[in-house]
Structure formats: structure tokens, C-alpha cells
Amino acid sequence: MRVLGISGSLRRDSYNTKLLRAAEELLPPGVELEVWDELKAVPPFDEDDELGPAPAAVASLRDAVAAVDAIMVATPEYNASIPGQLKNAVDWLSRPAATTPLRNKPALVIGASTGAFGAVWAQAELRKVLATAGARVVEAELAVGHALTRFDDSGAFVDEDLRDELGEALEVLLTELPVRRVALVA
Ligand SMILES: Cc1cc2nc3c(=O)[nH]c(=O)nc-3n(C[C@H](O)[C@H](O)[C@H](O)COP(=O)(O)O)c2cc1C
């Protein structure tokens, strides 16, 4: 089984990308996480551009989502909302509505921010947007506040609680996968 991870941050040392890497460590054998890293290359959505061939990064995103059993998106919060480039990518993915690879795709939304609340507003909006686009957004969340203090130099969590919380969120996502074969790594 395969899960696609999408970080809503373009930043090299992104805490949200670190969250995806931490998730990779927790997944059981038989479940692979592939992190899609072409977000920066997605052009601004323009309905006129839907008439021609899809831009390369959009085609890559569509193919990547279509090829997996579930997606997990780690979003930062910009001005109490979803970063524009991530929202733009979801807009592309949502079209055409009849063939969107998001249709019924299990989706976990998590997030990290340097503020106190862990991108909860951005996460709430992203859940709404993904569900509107047809994804089956799971009832789980992980809000990593004060992100500056939550990871060590290697990108690992500094406290076990966070690892457990991420594990619980992944459990919920895994129960949505077609065949649940194995438990999370302890
Ligand atoms: C344009 C902008 C707006 C931001 N607005 C918020 C915000 O509303 N709430 C918050 O907690 N952090 C906010 N931040 C701080 C981000 O949480 C911080 O930059 C975080 O590290 C971004 O995630 P990343 O590490 O994955 O890139 C903002 C940052 C930027 C660049």
C-alpha cells in the first residue's frame, strides 16, 4: 500500500516536511510513504489552461495522487489560512471534477507552525477544501505548535508524546486503506 505525502511548505528546512519524514518512520512494513516535492513548480491555476495539455507539475501531481491508496498533507499556516501554493495545487487537482484523483481518496491533514496553535485554522480550511474536492478526509488531526522547539537537529521529535500523537493520526488513516494488514511500528 502506498501513501503520498505532500508538504504545503516550499522551505528547505520546513517543519511540515519534517512531519512527513517522521511519519515515514512510523509506518508499518508494507506501507510506503512517498513525499511529492514538486509543489513549487505548479503554475497558477487558470481555467483557460485547462483546455490544453496539463503543465508537467500538474500532470505529475495528478499521477502521484492517482497511484496511491491515500494521501497525507502537512500544512503550515499563513495568516490563519492555507498557504497559497498548496491551495493552488488542490484547485488544479480538483479539476475536472468528474475525473479528479481525489475522489474518495482517504486523506489525513496534519500541520505545524511556529505559533502556539499548530496551524489549526489552516488545517480546518484544508480539510474543508479537500472534502469539497471529493477526498475522504479522515477524522484525525495533529497540531504541532511551537515547531521551533519540537524537532532535534536530525529532524526527529524531541518528545515521545508527539510521536504517539502522529502514530494515532496515522492509525486512523490506515484503517481507511483497502486492506489493513499490519500494525504501526511500536
Ligand atoms: C506569510 C506567513 C504567514 C504566517 N502566518 C502564520 C499564522 O497565521 N499562524 C502561525 O501559527 N504561524 C504563521 N506563520 C509562521 C509559520 O508557522 C512558520 O513560518 C512555519 O515554520 C511555516 O512552516 P514550515 O516550517 O513548514 O515552512 C507565518 C509565516 C509566513 C511566512
The ligand as an ORCA input file, in Angstrom:
! r2SCAN-3c Opt
* xyz 0 1
  C       3.404     34.641      5.255
  C       3.436     33.923      6.590
  C       2.326     33.963      7.408
  C       2.327     33.251      8.634
  N       1.192     33.233      9.384
  C       1.144     32.403     10.465
  C      -0.091     32.213     11.158
  O      -1.124     32.762     10.822
  N      -0.097     31.381     12.232
  C       1.050     30.727     12.646
  O       0.995     29.980     13.629
  N       2.224     30.894     12.000
  C       2.294     31.708     10.921
  N       3.465     31.870     10.226
  C       4.685     31.208     10.732
  C       4.772     29.767     10.239
  O       4.104     28.950     11.173
  C       6.249     29.351     10.150
  O       6.893     30.109      9.147
  C       6.389     27.851      9.878
  O       7.733     27.482     10.085
  C       5.970     27.502      8.452
  O       6.017     26.125      8.243
  P       7.287     25.375      7.602
  O       8.328     25.284      8.662
  O       6.760     24.026      7.227
  O       7.760     26.169      6.417
  C       3.500     32.558      9.025
  C       4.622     32.555      8.187
  C       4.593     33.205      6.978
  C       5.795     33.132      6.057
*
